[in-house]
Amino acid sequence: MDYTWHFQIVWDYRMVFVRGALVTAQITFWATLIGLVLGLPLGLMRRSQVLVLRAPAATIVELFRSTPALVQLVWIYYSLPILTGLQMSNTVSVSVGLGLHASAYFAEIFRAGINSISRGQWDAAYATGMTYAQAMRRIILPQAIRRMVPPFINEFASLIKLTTLGSALAVYELLHESENLINSTYRPLEIYTVLALAFAVLIFPIIYASQLLERSWKVRQ
């Protein structure tokens, strides 16, 4: 195929990519924050011996893990206002939706990390007179968090990629900005190529850092 590449057009419209990247960063930040804030209590409830705590948490976690993220975003944006009267902007809807989606995965990371700490650590904490909350805060979580960091980083990288679903709700993140640019310049190959490279540049260092941390943790065992 005889095709002439013109990457100059990408440079000419570089501010479009910058604007989209800022929106992508904003959504990723709020989704991560929501996911972490909700993920910890969900993870603790998920491993609770009390059924009235464990059952609702398990239902929420499995619901968000077993349904597509795009369906969740569309439901929050279109259905939630009908049921509750709460109307959120498209950007807020995507941030909240991805945050709820991430909270299910963060909850499992918290649960697995806490469960990886041996029972002897709990017994030692209780032997010194600590309560459950004190043992969790002073003994268990400090050890578990180190083991949680690599999967947390991987989930963070996944969230960056999931922000592209915002284009379905006309959120001006990287993908949507790129598609609008394609409609006006008719240069899809150059723009999609740069878009893919932009995500690779953003995400690969994050994934690589996760792998380094995981190897470092294994060496110290």
C-alpha positions in Angstrom: 0.0 0.0 0.0 1.4 3.4 -1.0 0.7 5.6 2.0 2.5 8.8 2.9 2.8 9.5 6.6 2.4 13.0 7.8 3.2 13.1 11.5 3.6 16.9 11.3 -0.2 17.1 11.7 0.2 15.6 15.2 2.6 18.2 16.2 0.4 21.0 14.8 -2.4 19.7 17.0 -0.3 18.8 20.0 -2.4 20.8 22.4 -5.4 18.6 21.6 -3.4 15.6 23.0 -2.3 17.6 26.0 -5.9 18.6 26.7 -7.0 15.0 26.4 -4.1 13.8 28.6 -5.1 16.2 31.4 -8.7 14.9 31.4 -7.4 11.3 31.3 -5.1 12.1 34.3 -8.0 13.8 36.2 -10.3 10.8 35.7 -7.6 8.3 36.7 -6.8 10.3 39.9 -10.4 10.4 41.1 -11.2 6.9 40.1 -8.1 5.6 41.9 -9.0 7.7 45.0 -12.6 6.4 45.1 -11.4 2.9 44.5 -8.9 3.0 47.4 -11.4 4.7 49.8 -14.1 2.1 49.1 -11.8 -0.8 48.5 -10.4 -1.1 52.0 -13.7 -1.3 53.9 -15.0 -3.7 51.2 -12.0 -5.9 51.6 -12.3 -5.9 55.4 -16.0 -6.7 55.2 -15.3 -9.4 52.5 -13.0 -11.3 55.0 -15.3 -10.8 58.0 -16.7 -13.7 59.9 -20.0 -11.8 60.3 -22.4 -12.8 57.5 -24.3 -9.5 57.5 -21.0 -7.7 56.6 -19.5 -10.4 54.4 -22.5 -11.1 52.2 -23.2 -7.5 51.0 -19.5 -6.9 50.4 -19.2 -10.1 48.4 -22.3 -9.2 46.3 -20.9 -5.7 45.5 -17.4 -7.0 44.6 -18.6 -9.8 42.4 -21.2 -7.6 40.7 -18.6 -5.0 39.6 -16.1 -7.7 38.7 -18.5 -9.7 36.6 -20.1 -6.9 34.6 -18.4 -4.9 31.8 -17.0 -1.5 32.9 -18.7 0.2 29.9 -22.1 -1.1 31.0 -21.5 0.2 34.5 -20.6 3.7 33.1 -23.6 3.8 30.9 -25.9 2.7 33.6 -24.6 5.3 36.1 -24.9 8.1 33.5 -28.3 7.2 32.1 -30.2 5.1 34.6 -29.1 6.6 38.0 -30.7 10.0 37.3 -34.0 8.2 36.4 -34.0 6.2 39.6 -32.6 8.8 42.0 -32.9 12.2 40.4 -29.1 12.6 40.8 -27.7 13.9 37.5 -23.9 14.0 37.2 -21.8 15.3 34.4 -20.3 12.9 32.0 -16.8 13.4 33.4 -18.0 12.9 37.0 -20.1 9.8 35.9 -17.0 8.2 34.3 -14.8 9.0 37.4 -17.4 7.6 39.8 -18.1 4.6 37.6 -14.5 3.7 37.2 -13.9 4.3 40.9 -16.6 1.9 41.8 -15.3 -0.6 39.3 -11.8 -0.3 40.7 -13.0 -0.6 44.3 -14.0 -4.2 43.6 -10.5 -5.1 42.5 -8.9 -3.0 45.2 -11.0 -4.8 47.7 -9.7 -8.2 46.5 -6.2 -6.9 46.7 -6.7 -5.7 50.2 -8.3 -9.0 51.2 -5.6 -11.1 49.6 -2.8 -9.0 51.1 -4.2 -9.2 54.6 -4.8 -12.9 54.3 -1.2 -13.4 53.3 0.0 -12.4 56.8 0.4 -15.4 59.0 -2.0 -16.1 61.8 1.0 -15.9 64.2 1.1 -12.2 63.6 -2.5 -11.8 64.7 -1.9 -14.0 67.8 1.2 -12.0 68.8 -0.7 -8.7 68.5 -3.6 -10.0 70.6 -1.2 -11.4 73.1 0.1 -7.9 73.8 -3.5 -6.7 74.4 -4.2 -5.0 71.1 -7.7 -4.8 69.7 -8.6 -5.9 66.2 -8.3 -2.4 64.9 -5.0 -1.8 66.6 -3.5 -5.0 65.3 -4.7 -4.2 61.8 -3.3 -0.7 61.9 0.0 -1.3 63.7 0.9 -4.9 62.7 -1.0 -6.3 59.8 -1.5 -3.5 57.3 2.1 -2.2 57.4 3.3 -5.7 56.4 0.5 -6.4 53.9 0.7 -3.1 52.1 4.2 -4.0 50.8 2.8 -7.1 49.2 -0.2 -5.1 47.8 1.9 -2.5 46.0 2.6 -4.5 42.8 -1.0 -5.5 42.2 -2.1 -1.9 43.1 0.2 -0.6 40.5 -1.1 -3.0 37.9 -4.7 -2.0 38.7 -3.7 1.7 38.4 -2.3 1.0 34.9 -5.5 -0.8 34.0 -7.5 2.3 35.1 -5.5 4.5 32.8 -6.5 2.3 29.9 -10.2 2.1 31.0 -10.4 5.9 30.8 -10.8 5.5 27.1 -14.3 4.2 27.8 -15.2 7.8 28.6 -15.4 8.4 24.9 -18.7 6.6 24.8 -20.1 9.3 27.0 -18.4 12.1 25.1 -15.8 12.8 27.8 -12.9 14.7 26.2 -10.2 12.3 27.2 -7.4 11.2 24.9 -9.4 8.8 22.7 -12.3 11.1 22.3 -10.1 14.1 21.5 -8.2 11.9 19.0 -11.4 10.8 17.3 -12.5 14.4 16.9 -9.2 15.3 15.4 -9.5 12.4 13.0 -12.9 13.7 11.9 -11.4 17.1 11.0 -8.0 16.0 9.6 -8.8 12.6 8.0 -5.4 11.2 9.2 -6.4 8.2 11.4 -3.2 6.3 10.9 -1.0 9.0 12.3 -3.3 10.0 15.1 -4.1 6.4 16.3 -0.4 5.5 16.1 0.6 8.4 18.3 -2.3 7.7 20.6 -1.2 4.1 21.1 2.4 5.3 21.7 1.2 7.8 24.2 -0.5 5.2 26.3 2.5 2.9 26.0 4.8 5.7 27.2 2.4 6.3 30.1 1.7 2.8 31.2 4.9 0.8 30.5 7.0 2.5 33.2 4.2 1.8 35.7 4.0 -1.9 34.8 7.8 -2.1 34.8 8.0 -0.5 38.3 5.5 -3.1 39.5 7.6 -5.9 38.2 10.7 -4.5 39.9 8.9 -4.1 43.2 7.6 -7.7 43.0 11.1 -9.1 42.2 12.6 -7.0 45.1 10.0 -8.3 47.5 10.6 -11.9 46.5 14.4 -11.5 47.0 13.9 -10.3 50.5 11.8 -13.3 51.5 
